[in-house]
Amino acid sequence: MIYAWSVLAATTAVGAEIVLSRATSYMSIMWLVVPAALAVNYSVWQLLRLGPSFISSLIVFSIATATIRVIYSVGMRQEVGIGTWVAIIMVLGAGVLRHLWP
């Protein structure tokens, strides 16, 4: 279930980020941004509440957010920045290290 909450939170966060980047002013889209922010906060709360640990939940949310950003960039034929790939590698490395650490 944490995967569903993380995908919901990531999709809402990236969607709000895209809308904010294209808006002429923040006030003109506040009717959309405020409910999106509440949805992201609720989804992250559910993710943290249901997840096995804080670190696991954070890793799942980070991977979901990076994946949604890559899907959007590829879909819009934009270049995926090197920072996104580095972030994905680092988060996956943190997940592996979490399981290997005694």
Disulfide bonds with the S-S distance in Angstrom:
none
